[in-house]
Amino acid sequence: MQLVFEQLFGAGSDDEADTLVNLIEYQPDAVEQKYIDEVVNGVAEHAVELDAEIASCLRGWTLERISKVDRAVMRLAIYEFRYTGLPAPVAISEAVELVRKYSSEDSCRFVNGVLGTISRKQDKK
C-alpha cells in the first residue's frame, strides 16, 4: 500500500521503491517480492482506469477531494480483485483495515461503499 501511495506523489522508480521498502524495514522473500512488483507495477499501469472506476462511484465528491491514502488503498484493492484473482470480499476487507489504520473511521465506510459498488458492477459483467 505504501508503494502505491508513493505513486500518487509522482514516485515510482525502482530505486525509490527499493528505498521505501528499506525504510519500512520489510524484507520480502522472493515470492512476496514478485507479487509486490506485479501489483505496484500493475497499479501504475492501470492508474487511469482504476481512478475512472473510483470516480464513477462518487456522488458529491471528486477524485481530487479523496485523501491520497484512501485513493491508494482503493486503487490497490480494485487492482487485486480485478487482475490478481484475489476474491473481492478479501480485497475489500483488507482495504477497510488499511484505511482504519492509516485514515479514519468515516473513510472505512466510504471506501467499503465505493469498493462494494465496483465489485457488484464487475460481478454483473
C-alpha positions as CSV (number, residue, x, y, z in Angstrom):
1,M,0.0,0.0,0.0
2,Q,2.8,2.4,0.8
3,L,4.4,2.0,-2.6
4,V,1.0,2.6,-4.3
5,F,0.6,5.7,-2.1
6,E,4.0,6.9,-3.2
7,Q,2.9,6.8,-6.8
8,L,0.3,9.5,-6.1
9,F,3.2,11.8,-5.4
10,G,5.0,11.0,-8.6
11,A,7.3,8.4,-7.1
12,G,7.7,5.2,-8.8
13,S,11.2,4.4,-10.0
14,D,12.6,1.1,-8.9
15,D,15.3,2.9,-6.8
16,E,12.6,4.9,-4.9
17,A,10.6,1.7,-4.3
18,D,13.7,-0.1,-3.0
19,T,14.4,2.9,-0.7
20,L,10.9,2.9,0.7
21,V,11.0,-0.9,1.3
22,N,14.3,-0.4,3.2
23,L,12.9,2.5,5.2
24,I,10.0,0.4,6.4
25,E,12.4,-2.4,7.3
26,Y,10.5,-5.0,5.5
27,Q,12.5,-7.6,3.6
28,P,10.1,-9.7,1.4
29,D,11.2,-13.1,0.3
30,A,11.4,-13.8,-3.5
31,V,7.7,-14.9,-3.9
32,E,6.5,-11.8,-1.9
33,Q,8.8,-9.5,-3.9
34,K,7.4,-10.9,-7.2
35,Y,3.8,-10.2,-6.0
36,I,4.7,-6.7,-4.8
37,D,6.4,-5.9,-8.1
38,E,3.4,-7.2,-10.1
39,V,0.9,-5.3,-8.0
40,V,2.8,-2.0,-7.8
41,N,3.6,-2.0,-11.5
42,G,0.1,-3.1,-12.4
43,V,-1.5,-0.3,-10.3
44,A,0.8,2.2,-12.0
45,E,0.0,0.8,-15.5
46,H,-3.8,0.9,-14.8
47,A,-4.0,4.0,-12.6
48,V,-6.1,6.0,-15.1
49,E,-8.6,3.1,-15.4
50,L,-8.7,2.4,-11.7
51,D,-9.3,6.1,-10.9
52,A,-12.1,6.2,-13.5
53,E,-13.7,3.3,-11.7
54,I,-13.5,5.1,-8.4
55,A,-14.7,8.4,-9.9
56,S,-17.7,6.6,-11.5
57,C,-19.0,5.7,-8.0
58,L,-18.6,9.1,-6.4
59,R,-21.6,11.2,-5.5
60,G,-20.9,14.8,-4.5
61,W,-17.2,14.2,-4.4
62,T,-14.4,14.5,-6.9
63,L,-11.4,12.2,-7.2
64,E,-9.1,15.1,-6.1
65,R,-11.1,15.6,-2.9
66,I,-10.5,12.0,-1.7
67,S,-7.5,11.6,0.6
68,K,-4.4,10.1,-1.1
69,V,-4.4,7.3,1.5
70,D,-8.0,6.3,0.6
71,R,-7.3,6.6,-3.1
72,A,-4.2,4.5,-2.9
73,V,-6.0,1.8,-0.9
74,M,-8.9,1.7,-3.4
75,R,-6.5,1.5,-6.4
76,L,-4.8,-1.4,-4.7
77,A,-7.9,-3.3,-3.8
78,I,-9.5,-2.8,-7.2
79,Y,-6.4,-4.0,-9.0
80,E,-6.1,-7.0,-6.7
81,F,-9.7,-8.2,-7.3
82,R,-9.7,-7.4,-10.9
83,Y,-6.3,-8.6,-12.0
84,T,-4.7,-11.0,-9.5
85,G,-7.7,-13.3,-8.7
86,L,-7.9,-12.2,-5.1
87,P,-11.6,-12.5,-4.2
88,A,-13.3,-9.1,-4.0
89,P,-14.5,-9.6,-0.4
90,V,-11.0,-10.3,0.8
91,A,-9.5,-7.3,-1.1
92,I,-12.3,-5.1,0.3
93,S,-11.8,-6.3,3.8
94,E,-8.1,-5.7,3.7
95,A,-8.7,-2.3,2.2
96,V,-11.0,-1.3,5.0
97,E,-8.4,-2.5,7.6
98,L,-5.7,-0.4,5.9
99,V,-8.0,2.6,5.9
100,R,-8.9,2.0,9.5
101,K,-5.2,2.0,10.4
102,Y,-4.0,4.9,8.1
103,S,-7.0,7.1,7.6
104,S,-10.3,7.4,9.6
105,E,-13.4,5.5,10.6
106,D,-15.5,7.7,8.2
107,S,-13.2,6.7,5.4
108,C,-13.8,3.0,6.2
109,R,-17.4,3.3,5.4
110,F,-16.7,5.4,2.3
111,V,-14.0,3.0,0.9
112,N,-16.2,0.0,1.7
113,G,-19.1,1.5,-0.2
114,V,-17.1,2.5,-3.2
115,L,-15.3,-0.8,-3.5
116,G,-18.5,-2.8,-2.9
117,T,-20.2,-0.8,-5.8
118,I,-17.3,-1.5,-8.1
119,S,-17.3,-5.2,-7.1
120,R,-21.0,-5.5,-7.8
121,K,-20.6,-3.8,-11.2
122,Q,-17.9,-6.3,-12.0
123,D,-20.0,-9.3,-11.0
124,K,-22.8,-8.1,-13.4
125,K,-20.4,-8.2,-16.3
